Amino acid sequence: MEAPSHVVFGLAGAVVADSLFHITGASLLGGSLTSDPRQFTDVVLLKAVFYGAVALGALTPDIDNARSTIGQRAGFVSKGIQKLAGHRTLFHSLLGLAMVGAIVWAAQYALGLVFYRLGYVPVAEKLGVGVAPGVVLASGVGVVFIAFLLGYFLHILADSLTYGGVPWLWPNHTRFGFPPNRNWRFHSGSRVEPFVVGGIVLVVVALIVFGKLTI
């Protein structure tokens, strides 16, 4: 898929995941937060971080393509990765997901410390920063980690819908796709792509309108 499609697909999936598992806590809909301005601010910040990390994660696997949106910004790093590994190899696999996840965990903790120093302790705790009297430490999985890997995973899943499929089990080079019959998939960047992504978005929006999902 193209970069805009990956971002939209990732954000739509994030709405579903957040609605089901309450990753960012309370919903902004329904007015339940209006009586507590500080709580409202904390939730808005957390959701902004969550959806921002999902969008970034949804672009990251294409760092192995120097012509991609993220590849152009990564410059020589992306060119080096593409030369060494090629497109849709390591970074489009579960192994790549795990490797990038380790880096994101460290970055998440650093971001949590920033929010902690700014006084947004509830946000910091959601970012994996453990807070106790006189002690600040990493407490484990946080929102950025979950969001980034969710976006990353949804990128690979989205590319599985395309004609070429992806090597989920790399270094095994076998490519997997859905549906298994390639004739039922579409080419990345084709005219079919926006209809597929648009259809998914319409379903998610409809579910929000009818109260089945929330943000």
C-alpha positions in Angstrom: 0.0 0.0 0.0 0.9 3.7 -0.4 1.9 5.8 2.7 -1.5 7.6 3.1 -3.3 4.3 2.9 -1.1 2.8 5.6 -1.7 5.7 7.9 -5.5 5.7 7.4 -5.6 1.9 7.7 -3.5 2.0 10.9 -5.6 4.8 12.5 -8.8 2.9 11.7 -7.4 -0.2 13.3 -6.2 1.8 16.3 -9.7 3.2 17.0 -11.0 -0.4 17.1 -8.2 -1.6 19.4 -8.6 1.4 21.7 -12.3 0.9 21.9 -12.0 -2.8 22.7 -9.1 -2.7 25.2 -9.3 0.9 26.5 -5.6 1.5 25.9 -5.8 5.3 26.4 -8.4 5.2 29.1 -11.6 7.2 29.1 -13.5 8.2 25.9 -13.6 11.8 24.7 -17.2 11.3 23.7 -20.2 11.5 26.0 -19.0 14.5 28.1 -17.8 12.4 31.0 -14.5 14.4 31.2 -15.9 17.9 31.0 -16.2 18.3 34.8 -12.4 17.8 35.3 -10.3 20.0 33.0 -7.0 18.5 34.1 -8.2 14.9 33.5 -9.5 16.0 30.1 -6.1 17.5 29.2 -4.3 14.3 30.3 -6.6 12.1 28.2 -6.3 14.4 25.1 -2.5 14.3 25.4 -2.4 10.6 25.8 -4.7 10.0 22.8 -2.6 12.4 20.7 0.6 10.4 21.6 -1.2 7.1 21.0 -2.6 8.0 17.5 0.6 9.8 16.6 2.7 6.7 17.5 0.3 4.5 15.5 0.7 6.7 12.4 4.5 6.6 12.8 4.5 2.8 13.3 2.3 2.4 10.2 4.9 4.1 8.1 8.1 2.6 9.6 8.3 -0.8 7.8 8.8 1.1 4.5 12.1 2.4 5.8 13.5 -0.4 3.6 12.3 1.6 0.6 14.3 4.7 0.0 11.5 6.2 -2.2 8.8 5.8 0.4 7.6 8.7 2.6 9.6 7.7 5.6 12.5 6.4 3.4 13.0 9.9 1.8 13.2 11.4 5.3 15.6 8.8 6.6 18.0 9.5 3.7 21.1 7.4 3.6 19.9 5.2 6.4 17.0 4.0 4.2 19.2 3.7 1.2 21.6 1.5 3.2 18.8 -0.7 4.5 17.4 -1.2 1.0 20.8 -2.0 -0.4 21.5 -4.6 2.3 18.1 -6.2 2.8 15.8 -5.1 0.0 12.2 -4.0 0.2 9.6 -6.2 2.0 12.1 -8.4 3.8 13.3 -8.1 7.4 11.2 -5.0 8.2 8.1 -6.6 6.9 8.3 -9.6 9.2 7.7 -10.6 12.8 11.4 -10.5 13.5 11.6 -6.9 12.3 8.6 -6.1 14.5 10.4 -7.5 17.5 13.7 -5.7 16.7 12.0 -2.3 16.2 9.9 -2.9 19.3 13.0 -3.0 21.5 14.1 0.4 20.2 10.6 1.8 20.7 10.5 0.6 24.3 13.5 2.7 25.1 12.2 5.8 23.2 8.9 5.5 25.0 10.5 5.6 28.4 12.4 8.7 27.4 9.2 10.4 26.3 7.5 9.3 29.5 10.3 11.1 31.5 9.6 14.3 29.6 5.9 14.2 30.5 6.9 13.4 34.1 9.2 16.4 34.3 6.4 18.6 32.9 4.1 17.5 35.6 1.8 15.2 33.6 2.3 12.2 35.9 -0.8 10.2 34.7 0.5 10.5 31.2 4.0 9.5 32.2 2.7 6.4 34.0 0.8 5.4 30.8 4.1 5.7 28.9 5.7 3.0 31.2 7.3 5.3 33.8 6.8 3.9 37.3 6.4 6.6 39.9 7.0 6.1 43.6 8.1 8.4 46.4 11.5 9.6 45.3 11.8 7.0 42.6 11.3 7.1 38.9 11.8 3.8 37.0 10.7 1.9 33.9 7.6 -0.1 34.8 7.1 -2.0 31.6 4.8 -1.8 28.6 3.3 1.6 27.8 1.0 3.3 25.4 3.7 4.4 22.9 5.1 0.8 22.7 1.6 -0.6 22.2 0.6 2.1 19.7 3.8 1.9 17.6 3.8 -1.9 17.3 0.1 -1.8 16.6 0.7 0.6 13.7 3.7 -1.5 12.5 1.7 -4.7 12.7 -1.2 -3.2 10.8 1.2 -2.0 8.1 2.4 -5.6 7.5 -1.2 -6.8 7.6 -2.3 -4.2 5.1 0.5 -5.2 2.7 -0.7 -8.8 3.1 -3.8 -7.7 1.2 -1.7 -6.8 -1.8 -0.7 -9.0 -4.7 2.9 -9.5 -3.5 2.2 -10.5 0.1 4.8 -10.2 2.8 7.4 -12.6 4.3 5.9 -12.8 7.9 8.5 -15.5 8.9 11.6 -13.9 7.4 14.4 -15.1 7.0 12.1 -17.6 5.5 11.4 -15.9 2.2 7.9 -17.4 1.7 5.4 -14.6 1.2 1.9 -14.8 2.8 -1.1 -12.9 1.8 -4.8 -12.7 2.4 -6.9 -14.0 0.8 -4.5 -16.9 0.0 -5.7 -16.7 -3.6 -3.6 -13.9 -5.1 -6.3 -13.2 -7.7 -8.5 -11.8 -4.9 -5.9 -9.3 -3.8 -4.9 -5.9 -5.4 -1.7 -4.3 -6.5 -0.2 -1.7 -4.2 -1.0 1.8 -5.5 -3.7 0.6 -7.8 -7.2 2.1 -8.2 -8.6 -0.6 -6.0 -6.6 0.5 -3.0 -8.5 3.6 -2.0 -11.8 1.8 -2.2 -10.5 -1.0 0.1 -9.2 1.5 2.6 -12.2 3.8 2.3 -14.5 1.0 2.9 -12.7 0.1 6.1 -12.9 3.7 7.3 -16.6 3.9 6.5 -17.3 0.8 8.6 -15.3 2.2 11.5 -17.1 5.6 11.3 -20.4 3.9 11.2 -19.6 1.9 14.3 -18.6 5.1 16.1 -21.9 6.8 15.0 -24.0 3.9 16.3 -22.0 3.7 19.6 -20.3 0.4 19.0 -16.8 2.1 18.9 -15.5 5.2 20.5 -12.5 7.6 20.6 
